Amino acid sequence: MVSDIGNLAAVDLIQLTRSVERKLMMPHYRPEFIDCCLTGTGLVLDA
């Protein structure tokens, strides 16, 4: 990821908050991300 939280040099708290919120919304915009996490644990999501 281009804007990884670990590599972020935030200027202020607002910038840090926005970055964290954006990262927390990633599963909302990319449902395949959740499937990959479940596959790694061996859990299955019944549809």
N, C-alpha and C positions, 0 to 999 in steps of 0.2 A: 504494500500500500504506500502511496506517495506521502500521505499525511499521517504517518503512524504516531500514536500518542507518545510512545517512548522516545521518539526523536523530535518531539515538539518543544520549541523554545518559546513558550507563551509570553507575550508582552504584558498581558494583564489577566485578571481572573475571568473576565468576560470571554476572552479568546479561548482560554482553557476550558471553560464551561461549554462553549459551543462545540469544541472539538470532541469532548467526551460525549455530549448528547448525540452528535453525529455518528460516533462509533457505536453507541448503544442502539441506534436505530438501524444498524446494518442488517440484522436478521429480519427486520420488518420489510426492507426493500429487496432482500435476497433470500427467499425461502429455502433455496438449495443449501445455504449455509447451515441451517438447522439440520437438514438431512445429513450433511457431512459430519456434523458433530455427533449425531445419533449413531451413524455407521461406525464411527471410531470407538464408541462405547459398547457396541453390540446390541443396542436397543433398537426396536423396530416401532415405527409409528403406524398404527393401523388407520387406514383411510376409510 
